[in-house]
Amino acid sequence: MTTSASDLRLIRCTTGDVTVGLDVRHVAAVERGDQLAGRQPGGGPGVFRARDAEWPLADLPGAPAGRVAGYGHVVLFDGPGGRVGLVVDRVSAVESVPRAAVTPLPIGLGEEWARKFSGVAVTATGPLAVLATGAPEWAARDAAAAPTAAAAAAAREGRSFVPTRLVTFSRTEYPGPGGRATSIGVPVEAVAEVYDPDPGSRVPGAADHARELVVWRGRPLVVIDALRWVGLPAAAPGSRRVVVVRTGSGAVGVPAGAAAQILPASTPCVAARRNLPLRWSRVAAAFDTSDQTVVVPDWSRLGST
């Protein structure tokens, strides 16, 4: 492969099944992990000591915390607050990626993830999240946004008929097996495609609802668990089939589940009668038909990250 001077040169850093890319321009050194000091079991505070100096340690976002010592490698890089040691299982040889193959962060990953990564490189082996070395607050967690009274009231408005044709999918049973069927509903015009993606990558450090990063039409696409995003239990793993939903500011993928079906606009319905644990600030509507509860997410609430 011919390397251009404008290519981005990345080193792959892996812990468990989480792999991210790190721009080699910011890497000061790659050291063996047998010089960890003060490391607590299961991760936590600690430093890396070498050549009469020591630097604070950090774990790979979204990966299991490192062991106490002898843990693979420490990748030293320069962040805004000084040098940091990233504790990883292993590192790969440097690979070159055309800058045109590095895209902005797709939506649906959560603000916490956006602080830790600067973009996604679409490589020959799949999408690769590129670590943002200027984000030392990797361990920070955001509180969930509280729903406003206006949003909750609007989402609970009853309707006598489904207002538009919907595609329903990701069917589950709530509160458990044998419970009433509950599905995600999306207006037909918001569905861009239904397809079976190739295996993608785990999304390190992303919000809990983000399942996987895949490639759709040459660009990275986040597959989210829409049920979990609106506050319901996570959907059970199923087929690889994904519904690509246009959100206005981008697109996300949602697992289709066992089957997707069209719900006609004339379908009789009433406002959801059960006390569902929904995050109402993320819900546009929730209603009951004769055989299921349909939750229509407000995709604009995914934001720009």
Secondary structure, DSSP 8 states (H G I E B T S, - for coil): ----TTSEEEEEEEETTEEEEEEGGGEEEEEEGGGEES--TTS-S-EEEETTEEEEEEE-TTS----SS--SEEEEEEETTEEEEEEESEE---EEE-GGGEE---TTS-HHHHHHEEEEEEETTEEEEEE-TT---TT---------HHHHHHHT---SB-SS-EEEEEEEEESSTTSEEEEEEEEGGGEEEEE-----B--TT--TTEEEEEEETTEEEEEE-HHHHTTS-------S-EEEEE-SS-EEEEE--S--EEE-TT-B-EE--S-----GGGEEEEEE-SS-EEEEE-GGGGTT-
